[in-house]
């Protein structure tokens, strides 16, 4: 079975589901063929041309709210020129499978699907119905994915629990820390536009929209929001850093650390931890001009900002408007705003995850907040307990490959993650809620 799991993941990685444009229909059909012989209550939910979601349901011993195992099929794009191996070749080298989506999140897709296959074959009947939901469009807002499916499948809106992506088992200085994501930062994406007078580049006239955009972007990016200590960030960072040396500083407690310049300097070298303590802004797209000798009439800059949960979009946007200045226009992008609600920690589900993890791994289990947005925000907005966790062990370096160059997964650690994921799902199936 494990050899088949590895080969199935490789096949799925060769299906290019870069979003945009998506093309998840092929991946959904592939999973349909894998699951249909064992889970007859299964359907493909098409949302647009080439876009599709997969819904599979295992009936429970009683009519009850379902437990949802949520994954997504799309990935971010990849530039083949930057990779060591073609990003959709699923090349194997030195014990790693290379491919866009290897971490985010086709390994979790396959491990979850194979867990269900084995448990069904073993005759495990769940207490509550179990829904395996593989969606499109997670990377671009969910319009053709979870948002679409929620309108077609009303039962999902009353789910008892949702397990999806967000946390891993991180290897830090030889120790392991399991991240159970209970929350995520707010998504706040916006575009800055500048208009100007078109003309020949040989005669600059002072009304160049590109120059306006560059000046506005410089002011926006120069803003370094203050450090803020949230309960989740304090719990997580105290858990991984307490008693350790970070640069020339001995870490004791986060509230104390953020007031020390040595710790602040350390954060500059750790963008993953820095993002848990402040609002962040990244310039991701620049558009302006089509010919080198023509001054354009319009220029645009797109920014991806992530706000801490206690920060308001309104106050943040007011600050950005002041920084950008009067020569440009600013607007939120379509689907670029989210206000997720944190899930509670004191649940049977957190205890279940913690028990399984600590039975299989020597590690701390810590509540966590993801810096990025996930589809879990839609379930959390319905006050449904929703956790992000997949028991894949990743070093800091491996985790940084996600959305980056040479994304890959260790075959050995993939199989370990499968064993743990299967046990998590087994216990979820046997939990009556």
Secondary structure, 3 states (H helix, E strand, C coil): CHHHHHHHHHHHHCCCCECCCCCCHHHHHHHHHHHCCCCCCEEEEEEECCEEEEEEEECCCCCCCCEEEEEECCECCCCHHHCCCCCCCCCEECCEEECCCHHHHHHHHHHHHHHHHHHHHCCCCCCCCEEEEEECCHHHCCCCCHHHHHHHCHHHHHCCEEEECCCCEEEECCEEEEEEEEEECEEEEEEEEEECCCEECCCCCCCCHHHHHHHHHHHHHCCCCCCCCCHHHHHHHHHHHCCCEECCEECCCHHHHCCCHHHHHHHHCCHHHHCCCCCEEEEEEEEECCCCCEECCEEEEEEEEEECCCCCHHHHHHHHHHHHCCCCEEEEEEEEECCCCCCCCCCHHHHHHHHHHHHHCCEEEEEEEECCCCCHHHHHCCCCCEEECCCCEEEHHHHCCCCCCCCEEEHHHHHHHHHHHHHHHHHHHCCCC
